[in-house]
Each structure stands twice: as C-alpha cells, then as structure tokens.
Amino acid sequence: MTPARKAHLQIHFCVLLWGFTAIIGKVITLPALPLVWWRMGIVALALALLPRVWRSLRAMSPKLMAAYAGIGVLVALHWLTFYGAIKLANASVAATCIALATVFTAMVEPKLARRPFSPRDLALGIAVLPGVALVVGGIPDSMRIGVVVGALSALFVALFGSLNKRLVDSVGDAGDPLTITGLELGAGTLALTALAPLMPLLFPAFAGPLMVLPSAHDLGWLLVLALGCTLLPFALSLMALRHMSAFSAQLAVNLEPVYAIVLAILLLGEQHELTPMFYLGVVIILAAVIVHPLFGRPAPVQHPEVLGTSEAKGIVD
C-alpha cells in the first residue's frame, strides 16, 4: 500500500471516530458543562504526561502561551455549545450545525487571519441558506433552540480556527501541535472551572457539578471520548497529513457530519424525530460544504494543530 493510500484510509478512519463524538455525547448522561470539563481535562492530563509537551512549552514565549490559552477558552465554548446542542436537540441536529463551521470560517477568516475575501466564500454562504431554512423547518419546535446553540458552536470553531492560523502565520514555527493542543485544552478546562458557578444563572440547561466523579457508565464513555475519539484520531491525522494535501484532507473531514448522522440513525434511531425536510436541508448544506474545496487551490497542510481542538474543521489554508 502506498503512503498516500494509507494516509487517505487513516484520515477517513479519523473522521469516523470524530463522527462518534456526537453519538457518545448523547449516550453520556452528564449535562454539557461537566461532560466537556471531563473531556478536556482528561485529554490535557494525558498530554501533560508527555515529556515533549513540556520541552516545547518551556521554549514558548509567555505572550504566545497567553494567546493560545485565550484560544483555548474559545475551544471550551465550542465544545460546551456543541454538546449543549446535542442535549437540547439531538446528535443529528448538532452535527448538521457544525457543518456550518466552513461557512462561518469563510466569513470571519479574511478579517481574523488577514486574508483577502473570496467571492466563492460569499457564494458558499448564500448556497447554504435554503438548507438551513429546511433544517429548521424539519425539526420539532422544542429542538429549535438546539439549532441556535449548534450554530453558535460552529461560529466558535471558525473563530478559534482562524485565530490559530493567524498565530502560526505571524510567528512561523509556533510550537509542537501536541503542546499547543494541551495548552489550549488545559486553559479551556480552567475557564470552564471558573464559569461553572455562573452557569446556573447564564444557561441552567448546561449546568452540572464538576467535582463529582461520574458514574461508571459515564466515566467509561468519557474515556472513550477523550482517548479514543480525541487523542487517537489526532495522532493518526498528524501522520496522515504528511502524505496528503489540505484539499484532499478537507474533502474527507467535511464528511464528518455524514458519518455522525448515519451513526445517529443506526445507533440512536433519530430519524423518527426528524422529517424528510430536515434531511433535504442537510443534503443542501453538505453539498455546498463538500463542493467548496473543489474550487480552491490544492496546498500542503500547514496548520495541523487545528485538528487537536475540534473535530478537524478548517484544514484548508
């Protein structure tokens, strides 16, 4: 098997694992806040056990560390709203909303990463609007707040992904991707700890105790989520991206909502909660998102660190 072929198989396996994150989020009974706090904390702790992380951290300037820590707060808010959307609606709705991250990135990255705005990005934003309307019209009224929260989660992906790229572009070799991931997730864990007392007032549906050991059922799934669906695909994707272009990788990772929705149908039976109008909207959104990289210029992957703190959004530079 050629290295390129192996890389494509690896990246699709990673996307499948990322697709499971929405399913596991639905299976875990914890509210969104403690779920995300445990996930981020477990990953950050696991990375803290690696000597290379500490070596790279010591070589990083305090200013750069502070910048990545700030991005980590956005990462925490992304995961908090993503799992909040799952709890408020379901895994299919949350996964569909996350597909909008590509649209939001097209809108905010030119400003945040100081890049020229592209007409194809505007076309992408216009193309998904009918799909969004159909998705909203194809779900029960009780789930529509989940769409709003899920769209907010996608916006956070666009924000922290664009800021990550801006940092790397401005400082060149910004550090080891594992170190950046550990720093961001560690900072995110601390941010959620500080936010926890305010959560019952700000968004009671997300609130829950942090310093209480989860049940054996939830703890087992949290370990699968943190280690099997976060660290493992991150490591595999870093290896795969050495042998493929950002163009090829983006085509693969844009299929993540497809995997998540299919898994939600097979494992959770969520098709009974949704109408054909919803799935038609999903097709329109995903078609626009998947076609978007086809009109870009293939390039090598320059920012693999964006993979560690989301389910692989925004690889294309």
Contacts in CASP RR format, 6 or more apart in sequence:
PFRMAT RR
TARGET T0000
AUTHOR 0000-0000-0000
METHOD contacts of the structure
MODEL  1
MTPARKAHLQIHFCVLLWGFTAIIGKVITLPALPLVWWRMGIVALALALL
PRVWRSLRAMSPKLMAAYAGIGVLVALHWLTFYGAIKLANASVAATCIAL
ATVFTAMVEPKLARRPFSPRDLALGIAVLPGVALVVGGIPDSMRIGVVVG
ALSALFVALFGSLNKRLVDSVGDAGDPLTITGLELGAGTLALTALAPLMP
LLFPAFAGPLMVLPSAHDLGWLLVLALGCTLLPFALSLMALRHMSAFSAQ
LAVNLEPVYAIVLAILLLGEQHELTPMFYLGVVIILAAVIVHPLFGRPAP
VQHPEVLGTSEAKGIVD
3 243 0 8 1.000
4 243 0 8 1.000
4 244 0 8 1.000
6 240 0 8 1.000
6 243 0 8 1.000
7 239 0 8 1.000
7 240 0 8 1.000
7 241 0 8 1.000
7 242 0 8 1.000
7 243 0 8 1.000
7 244 0 8 1.000
8 240 0 8 1.000
8 244 0 8 1.000
8 248 0 8 1.000
8 252 0 8 1.000
10 236 0 8 1.000
10 237 0 8 1.000
10 239 0 8 1.000
10 240 0 8 1.000
11 236 0 8 1.000
11 237 0 8 1.000
11 240 0 8 1.000
11 241 0 8 1.000
11 244 0 8 1.000
11 248 0 8 1.000
11 249 0 8 1.000
11 252 0 8 1.000
11 253 0 8 1.000
12 252 0 8 1.000
12 255 0 8 1.000
13 233 0 8 1.000
13 236 0 8 1.000
14 233 0 8 1.000
14 234 0 8 1.000
14 236 0 8 1.000
14 237 0 8 1.000
14 240 0 8 1.000
14 253 0 8 1.000
14 312 0 8 1.000
15 233 0 8 1.000
15 252 0 8 1.000
15 253 0 8 1.000
15 255 0 8 1.000
15 256 0 8 1.000
15 259 0 8 1.000
15 312 0 8 1.000
16 259 0 8 1.000
17 228 0 8 1.000
17 229 0 8 1.000
17 232 0 8 1.000
17 233 0 8 1.000
18 229 0 8 1.000
18 233 0 8 1.000
18 253 0 8 1.000
18 256 0 8 1.000
18 259 0 8 1.000
18 260 0 8 1.000
18 311 0 8 1.000
18 312 0 8 1.000
19 95 0 8 1.000
19 229 0 8 1.000
19 256 0 8 1.000
19 259 0 8 1.000
19 260 0 8 1.000
19 263 0 8 1.000
19 311 0 8 1.000
20 229 0 8 1.000
20 260 0 8 1.000
20 263 0 8 1.000
21 225 0 8 1.000
21 229 0 8 1.000
21 230 0 8 1.000
21 260 0 8 1.000
21 311 0 8 1.000
22 82 0 8 1.000
22 86 0 8 1.000
22 91 0 8 1.000
22 92 0 8 1.000
22 94 0 8 1.000
22 95 0 8 1.000
22 260 0 8 1.000
22 263 0 8 1.000
22 264 0 8 1.000
23 91 0 8 1.000
23 260 0 8 1.000
23 263 0 8 1.000
23 264 0 8 1.000
23 267 0 8 1.000
23 268 0 8 1.000
24 221 0 8 1.000
24 224 0 8 1.000
24 225 0 8 1.000
24 229 0 8 1.000
25 35 0 8 1.000
25 83 0 8 1.000
25 86 0 8 1.000
25 91 0 8 1.000
25 221 0 8 1.000
25 225 0 8 1.000
26 86 0 8 1.000
26 90 0 8 1.000
26 91 0 8 1.000
26 264 0 8 1.000
26 268 0 8 1.000
27 221 0 8 1.000
28 35 0 8 1.000
28 218 0 8 1.000
28 221 0 8 1.000
28 222 0 8 1.000
28 225 0 8 1.000
29 215 0 8 1.000
29 217 0 8 1.000
29 218 0 8 1.000
30 38 0 8 1.000
30 208 0 8 1.000
30 214 0 8 1.000
30 218 0 8 1.000
30 222 0 8 1.000
31 87 0 8 1.000
31 205 0 8 1.000
31 206 0 8 1.000
31 207 0 8 1.000
31 208 0 8 1.000
32 80 0 8 1.000
32 81 0 8 1.000
32 83 0 8 1.000
32 84 0 8 1.000
32 86 0 8 1.000
32 87 0 8 1.000
32 205 0 8 1.000
32 206 0 8 1.000
33 80 0 8 1.000
33 192 0 8 1.000
33 195 0 8 1.000
33 196 0 8 1.000
33 199 0 8 1.000
33 206 0 8 1.000
33 207 0 8 1.000
33 208 0 8 1.000
33 210 0 8 1.000
34 208 0 8 1.000
34 209 0 8 1.000
34 210 0 8 1.000
34 212 0 8 1.000
34 214 0 8 1.000
35 83 0 8 1.000
35 222 0 8 1.000
36 76 0 8 1.000
36 79 0 8 1.000
36 80 0 8 1.000
36 83 0 8 1.000
36 192 0 8 1.000
37 189 0 8 1.000
37 192 0 8 1.000
37 193 0 8 1.000
37 196 0 8 1.000
37 210 0 8 1.000
38 214 0 8 1.000
38 222 0 8 1.000
38 226 0 8 1.000
39 79 0 8 1.000
39 222 0 8 1.000
39 225 0 8 1.000
39 226 0 8 1.000
39 230 0 8 1.000
40 75 0 8 1.000
40 76 0 8 1.000
40 79 0 8 1.000
40 185 0 8 1.000
40 186 0 8 1.000
40 188 0 8 1.000
40 189 0 8 1.000
40 192 0 8 1.000
41 185 0 8 1.000
41 186 0 8 1.000
41 189 0 8 1.000
41 226 0 8 1.000
42 222 0 8 1.000
42 223 0 8 1.000
42 226 0 8 1.000
42 227 0 8 1.000
43 181 0 8 1.000
43 182 0 8 1.000
43 185 0 8 1.000
43 226 0 8 1.000
43 227 0 8 1.000
43 230 0 8 1.000
43 231 0 8 1.000
44 182 0 8 1.000
44 185 0 8 1.000
44 186 0 8 1.000
44 189 0 8 1.000
46 226 0 8 1.000
46 227 0 8 1.000
46 231 0 8 1.000
47 53 0 8 1.000
47 178 0 8 1.000
47 179 0 8 1.000
47 181 0 8 1.000
47 182 0 8 1.000
47 185 0 8 1.000
47 231 0 8 1.000
48 54 0 8 1.000
48 182 0 8 1.000
50 178 0 8 1.000
52 176 0 8 1.000
52 178 0 8 1.000
52 179 0 8 1.000
53 176 0 8 1.000
53 178 0 8 1.000
53 179 0 8 1.000
53 182 0 8 1.000
56 175 0 8 1.000
56 176 0 8 1.000
56 178 0 8 1.000
56 179 0 8 1.000
57 65 0 8 1.000
57 179 0 8 1.000
57 183 0 8 1.000
59 175 0 8 1.000
60 175 0 8 1.000
60 179 0 8 1.000
60 183 0 8 1.000
64 167 0 8 1.000
64 171 0 8 1.000
64 174 0 8 1.000
65 183 0 8 1.000
67 163 0 8 1.000
67 167 0 8 1.000
68 167 0 8 1.000
68 180 0 8 1.000
68 183 0 8 1.000
68 184 0 8 1.000
68 187 0 8 1.000
69 183 0 8 1.000
69 184 0 8 1.000
69 187 0 8 1.000
69 188 0 8 1.000
70 184 0 8 1.000
70 187 0 8 1.000
71 160 0 8 1.000
71 161 0 8 1.000
71 163 0 8 1.000
71 164 0 8 1.000
71 167 0 8 1.000
71 184 0 8 1.000
71 309 0 8 1.000
72 160 0 8 1.000
72 183 0 8 1.000
72 184 0 8 1.000
72 185 0 8 1.000
72 186 0 8 1.000
72 187 0 8 1.000
72 188 0 8 1.000
72 191 0 8 1.000
72 309 0 8 1.000
73 187 0 8 1.000
73 188 0 8 1.000
73 191 0 8 1.000
74 156 0 8 1.000
74 159 0 8 1.000
74 160 0 8 1.000
74 163 0 8 1.000
75 156 0 8 1.000
75 160 0 8 1.000
75 184 0 8 1.000
75 185 0 8 1.000
75 188 0 8 1.000
75 309 0 8 1.000
75 310 0 8 1.000
76 187 0 8 1.000
76 188 0 8 1.000
76 189 0 8 1.000
76 191 0 8 1.000
76 192 0 8 1.000
77 156 0 8 1.000
78 153 0 8 1.000
78 156 0 8 1.000
78 157 0 8 1.000
78 160 0 8 1.000
78 309 0 8 1.000
78 310 0 8 1.000
79 153 0 8 1.000
80 192 0 8 1.000
80 206 0 8 1.000
81 149 0 8 1.000
81 150 0 8 1.000
81 152 0 8 1.000
81 153 0 8 1.000
81 156 0 8 1.000
82 94 0 8 1.000
82 98 0 8 1.000
82 150 0 8 1.000
82 153 0 8 1.000
83 94 0 8 1.000
84 94 0 8 1.000
84 146 0 8 1.000
84 149 0 8 1.000
84 150 0 8 1.000
84 153 0 8 1.000
84 205 0 8 1.000
84 206 0 8 1.000
85 93 0 8 1.000
85 94 0 8 1.000
85 97 0 8 1.000
85 146 0 8 1.000
85 147 0 8 1.000
85 149 0 8 1.000
85 150 0 8 1.000
85 153 0 8 1.000
86 93 0 8 1.000
86 94 0 8 1.000
87 205 0 8 1.000
87 206 0 8 1.000
88 143 0 8 1.000
88 145 0 8 1.000
88 146 0 8 1.000
88 149 0 8 1.000
88 205 0 8 1.000
89 139 0 8 1.000
89 143 0 8 1.000
89 144 0 8 1.000
89 145 0 8 1.000
89 146 0 8 1.000
89 147 0 8 1.000
90 143 0 8 1.000
90 264 0 8 1.000
90 268 0 8 1.000
90 270 0 8 1.000
90 273 0 8 1.000
90 274 0 8 1.000
91 260 0 8 1.000
91 261 0 8 1.000
91 263 0 8 1.000
91 264 0 8 1.000
91 268 0 8 1.000
91 270 0 8 1.000
92 260 0 8 1.000
92 261 0 8 1.000
92 264 0 8 1.000
92 265 0 8 1.000
92 270 0 8 1.000
92 274 0 8 1.000
92 278 0 8 1.000
92 282 0 8 1.000
93 135 0 8 1.000
93 139 0 8 1.000
93 143 0 8 1.000
93 146 0 8 1.000
93 147 0 8 1.000
93 150 0 8 1.000
93 274 0 8 1.000
94 146 0 8 1.000
94 150 0 8 1.000
94 153 0 8 1.000
95 256 0 8 1.000
95 257 0 8 1.000
95 260 0 8 1.000
95 261 0 8 1.000
95 264 0 8 1.000
96 135 0 8 1.000
96 257 0 8 1.000
96 261 0 8 1.000
96 282 0 8 1.000
96 285 0 8 1.000
97 146 0 8 1.000
97 147 0 8 1.000
97 150 0 8 1.000
97 151 0 8 1.000
97 153 0 8 1.000
97 154 0 8 1.000
98 150 0 8 1.000
98 153 0 8 1.000
98 154 0 8 1.000
98 157 0 8 1.000
98 256 0 8 1.000
98 257 0 8 1.000
98 311 0 8 1.000
98 313 0 8 1.000
99 154 0 8 1.000
99 254 0 8 1.000
99 257 0 8 1.000
99 285 0 8 1.000
99 286 0 8 1.000
99 289 0 8 1.000
100 128 0 8 1.000
100 132 0 8 1.000
100 151 0 8 1.000
100 154 0 8 1.000
100 285 0 8 1.000
101 154 0 8 1.000
101 155 0 8 1.000
101 157 0 8 1.000
101 158 0 8 1.000
101 310 0 8 1.000
101 313 0 8 1.000
101 314 0 8 1.000
102 124 0 8 1.000
102 254 0 8 1.000
102 289 0 8 1.000
102 292 0 8 1.000
102 313 0 8 1.000
102 314 0 8 1.000
103 124 0 8 1.000
103 125 0 8 1.000
103 128 0 8 1.000
103 154 0 8 1.000
103 288 0 8 1.000
103 289 0 8 1.000
104 154 0 8 1.000
104 155 0 8 1.000
104 157 0 8 1.000
104 158 0 8 1.000
104 159 0 8 1.000
105 157 0 8 1.000
105 158 0 8 1.000
105 161 0 8 1.000
105 162 0 8 1.000
105 313 0 8 1.000
105 314 0 8 1.000
106 118 0 8 1.000
106 121 0 8 1.000
106 122 0 8 1.000
106 124 0 8 1.000
106 125 0 8 1.000
106 292 0 8 1.000
107 121 0 8 1.000
107 125 0 8 1.000
107 158 0 8 1.000
108 155 0 8 1.000
108 158 0 8 1.000
108 159 0 8 1.000
108 162 0 8 1.000
109 115 0 8 1.000
109 158 0 8 1.000
109 161 0 8 1.000
109 162 0 8 1.000
109 165 0 8 1.000
110 116 0 8 1.000
110 117 0 8 1.000
110 118 0 8 1.000
110 121 0 8 1.000
112 159 0 8 1.000
112 162 0 8 1.000
112 163 0 8 1.000
112 166 0 8 1.000
113 162 0 8 1.000
113 163 0 8 1.000
113 165 0 8 1.000
113 166 0 8 1.000
113 169 0 8 1.000
114 166 0 8 1.000
114 169 0 8 1.000
120 292 0 8 1.000
120 295 0 8 1.000
120 296 0 8 1.000
124 288 0 8 1.000
124 289 0 8 1.000
124 292 0 8 1.000
125 288 0 8 1.000
127 284 0 8 1.000
127 288 0 8 1.000
128 284 0 8 1.000
128 285 0 8 1.000
128 288 0 8 1.000
128 289 0 8 1.000
130 281 0 8 1.000
130 284 0 8 1.000
131 280 0 8 1.000
131 281 0 8 1.000
131 282 0 8 1.000
131 284 0 8 1.000
131 285 0 8 1.000
132 281 0 8 1.000
132 285 0 8 1.000
133 281 0 8 1.000
134 277 0 8 1.000
134 278 0 8 1.000
134 280 0 8 1.000
134 281 0 8 1.000
134 284 0 8 1.000
135 147 0 8 1.000
135 278 0 8 1.000
135 281 0 8 1.000
135 282 0 8 1.000
135 285 0 8 1.000
136 144 0 8 1.000
136 147 0 8 1.000
137 275 0 8 1.000
137 277 0 8 1.000
137 278 0 8 1.000
138 274 0 8 1.000
138 275 0 8 1.000
138 277 0 8 1.000
138 278 0 8 1.000
139 147 0 8 1.000
139 273 0 8 1.000
139 274 0 8 1.000
139 275 0 8 1.000
139 278 0 8 1.000
140 273 0 8 1.000
143 273 0 8 1.000
157 310 0 8 1.000
157 313 0 8 1.000
157 314 0 8 1.000
158 313 0 8 1.000
160 184 0 8 1.000
160 309 0 8 1.000
160 310 0 8 1.000
161 306 0 8 1.000
161 310 0 8 1.000
161 313 0 8 1.000
161 314 0 8 1.000
164 180 0 8 1.000
164 303 0 8 1.000
164 305 0 8 1.000
164 306 0 8 1.000
164 309 0 8 1.000
165 303 0 8 1.000
165 306 0 8 1.000
165 317 0 8 1.000
167 174 0 8 1.000
168 174 0 8 1.000
168 302 0 8 1.000
168 303 0 8 1.000
168 305 0 8 1.000
174 180 0 8 1.000
174 305 0 8 1.000
175 305 0 8 1.000
177 238 0 8 1.000
177 304 0 8 1.000
177 305 0 8 1.000
177 307 0 8 1.000
177 308 0 8 1.000
178 234 0 8 1.000
180 305 0 8 1.000
181 234 0 8 1.000
181 305 0 8 1.000
181 308 0 8 1.000
181 309 0 8 1.000
184 309 0 8 1.000
185 309 0 8 1.000
192 210 0 8 1.000
193 210 0 8 1.000
195 202 0 8 1.000
196 207 0 8 1.000
196 208 0 8 1.000
196 210 0 8 1.000
199 206 0 8 1.000
199 207 0 8 1.000
199 208 0 8 1.000
200 207 0 8 1.000
213 219 0 8 1.000
214 222 0 8 1.000
230 308 0 8 1.000
233 307 0 8 1.000
233 312 0 8 1.000
234 307 0 8 1.000
234 308 0 8 1.000
237 249 0 8 1.000
237 304 0 8 1.000
237 307 0 8 1.000
237 312 0 8 1.000
238 304 0 8 1.000
238 307 0 8 1.000
240 249 0 8 1.000
241 249 0 8 1.000
241 301 0 8 1.000
241 304 0 8 1.000
241 307 0 8 1.000
241 315 0 8 1.000
244 301 0 8 1.000
245 298 0 8 1.000
245 299 0 8 1.000
245 300 0 8 1.000
245 301 0 8 1.000
246 298 0 8 1.000
246 299 0 8 1.000
246 300 0 8 1.000
246 301 0 8 1.000
246 302 0 8 1.000
246 315 0 8 1.000
246 316 0 8 1.000
246 317 0 8 1.000
247 293 0 8 1.000
247 296 0 8 1.000
247 297 0 8 1.000
247 298 0 8 1.000
247 299 0 8 1.000
247 316 0 8 1.000
248 298 0 8 1.000
249 301 0 8 1.000
249 312 0 8 1.000
249 315 0 8 1.000
249 316 0 8 1.000
250 293 0 8 1.000
250 314 0 8 1.000
250 315 0 8 1.000
250 316 0 8 1.000
251 290 0 8 1.000
251 293 0 8 1.000
251 294 0 8 1.000
253 311 0 8 1.000
253 312 0 8 1.000
253 313 0 8 1.000
253 314 0 8 1.000
253 315 0 8 1.000
254 286 0 8 1.000
254 289 0 8 1.000
254 290 0 8 1.000
254 292 0 8 1.000
254 293 0 8 1.000
255 290 0 8 1.000
256 311 0 8 1.000
256 312 0 8 1.000
257 282 0 8 1.000
257 286 0 8 1.000
258 286 0 8 1.000
261 282 0 8 1.000
264 270 0 8 1.000
265 271 0 8 1.000
293 316 0 8 1.000
296 316 0 8 1.000
299 316 0 8 1.000
299 317 0 8 1.000
301 315 0 8 1.000
302 317 0 8 1.000
303 315 0 8 1.000
303 317 0 8 1.000
306 312 0 8 1.000
306 313 0 8 1.000
306 314 0 8 1.000
306 315 0 8 1.000
307 315 0 8 1.000
END
